[in-house]
Amino acid sequence: AYHLHSHGNYRRAQNSGAYAPASVTPDSTALGQQWFLNPGITANTFRILSTRDGRPLRTTDGIAVTLGSAGETGTAVEWRFTAETNGHGRHYILHPASNKRLRLNTNGTWSLVAA
């Protein structure tokens, strides 16, 4: 299982059971902070699934990030890792269908921004 960690905001993605993912500090012991990767239908993509209930991260509009239904497939729930080009070793999570990156906003919500 993986943690989705925002380097800029020092917070992690959490499936709190709500419609959209939340964010918590890395020292939080709250449920729903672990995720696993499952191959997407499109080549070289994967689905990011919550270990809490199997719901995937998704976007239906290319802006807002929500949690889909367990077992959901298709381009709305497919993602790809993209390496940072400046040599710092960080990776971005890209939504190929919208060509946008996953971002944690300062208000604790997740969205997509231009790659």
N, C-alpha and C positions, 0 to 999 in steps of 0.2 A: 504494500500500500504506500501511497505517496501523500505528502502535504503539498498543497498549492500555496506557495508563499510569495507575497508581494515584497520585493526588496525595497521599493520606494516608501511603502507605508508600514513596513514591519508588522504585517498581519497575515493571517491565513484564511483560506476559503473554508466555510463551514456549511454543511447541510443541517440546518436547525429543524427541518421538517416543514418549513414554509415554502411558498411558491418560488422564491428566488434565493440564491446562496447568500449567506451572511459573511461577516468577517470577524475574526477573534484574534487576540494576541497569541503569540506562539507559546506562552506559558499557560494558556487556558486548558482546562481538563474537560471542556464541554464535548459532548458527543458530536459525531458527524464531521470530523476534521480529516478523515482519511479517504483517499480516492484511489481507484485503480484504473488502469488503461485497458481498453478492449478494442480490438481491431475494428475500424470503420468499414463500410461497404466499399467506399472509394479507396483506391490504392494509396498507400502511404499516409493514411489518416487513422485516427483512433477516437474512441468515445471516452470521455472522462466520467466515470461512474462513481457515485457515492457508495462507500462500503456500508453506510447506514441502511439504505433501502434500494440501492441499485438504480436510482434515478440519475440520468446524465445531465451534464451542463449543456445548455442549448441556447440558441438565439433564433428567433423567428423573423426579426426585423433588421438584423445587422447592427443593433445598438444595445438593446437590453439583454442581459444574461439571466436566464431563469433555469429552473430544474424541470426536465421533461418527465415523461412517464417511464417507469421501468420497462425495458425491452424496446424502447423507441429507437428507430434507426433512421438514416437519411442525412442529408447535408446539414440540417439544422443542428445536429449533435456531433458532427465530425470536426476534429481539430488536428493540428500539426505543430510540432516543436520547431522553432526557428532560432538558430544560434545568433547571438549578438556579434556584430562584425568588428567591434573595437578591441577584442582580445580579453575582456574581463571574465569570460566564461559563463555569463548569464544566458538564459534561454527565454524566449518569448513563446507564448501559446497563441498560435494563429488560427483563425477560423477561415479556412480556405474559400468557402462559398461567398463570404463577404470581403475577403482579403483584409481583415482587420484583426488587431491584437486584443487579447483579453487584458483588461485593466481594472485595478481596484481604485475607485474614486475616493476622495478625501472624506466623503460622508459615509463610507463603509459599504457602499453598493458596488456591484460589478457591472461593467459595460464593455463595449468594444470601441476601439479607437483606430484611426488610420495606421496602417503598417508602415 
